């Protein structure tokens, strides 16, 4: 029976353990490598199946470049998507977001802004025209007095004299309500001066003004500066009330028979007054002939 060497047993055990460890390590390493290769292979396959971000962004551009004759369907949507993602134009270089000017107004925004500015300018211009344009002159207006006896125009005048409308029957009388602060009155004043001078020598028409809600001293200075040699009656309000005056200037043409023939608003002109008088006289002559 062979004897076992006690000293050899540990060495033998140690050798066996080493062999076992090497075998285990080899098996473990082979298993890990196999698993890694499978994972890497799967990842490579997925990567090959899915394009990268750059390829996804550049794909539409490449398609367009390859087929210029193909319909550009979806191009606007793709472009909008690329813009929303911060992709820059290929001509801009590296296409980094830092090159994008965040303060740039989009094209549609610029167009809307331009339209708004144009509309605002037109609105301001329209208001300016309404505020500065010449008012309508020689405009006839309705009045309950037309065809009736003219209300009295009687009172003290600016020069200290007196005036009475009844003293002027047999000729036309232009009764003009005015104020020195009234801009249309200021515009019509030279026309009244020319009209009065043209008819004064003939004596067929008389002009009289009635001061409306104004200071007599201002009226005296106004006539001294701008001319006008006809009577200006001072009114405490009752004459304007009898004629139904609601604003100035208002002018009433009183016919030679003492009746109101026409009411004019918005200012008068020399030619306009002459035309209205001629029309009324022609109409009156026609009624007399047919009657």
Secondary structure, DSSP 8 states (H G I E B T S, - for coil): -----HHHHHHHHHHHHHHHHHHHHHHHHHHHHHHHHHHHHHHHHHHHHS--HHHHHHHHHHHHHH-TTS--TTHHHHHHHHHHTT---GGGSS--GGGS-TT---HHHHHHHHHHHHHHHHHHHHHHHHHHS----SEEE--TTBTSB----EEEBTTS-EEEGGGGTTSEEEEEEE-TT-HHHHHHHHHHHHHHHHHHTTTSEEEEEEE-S--HHHHHHHHHHH---SEEE--SSHHHHHHT--SS-EEEEE-TTSBEEEEEES---HHHHHHHHHHHHHHHHHHHHH-
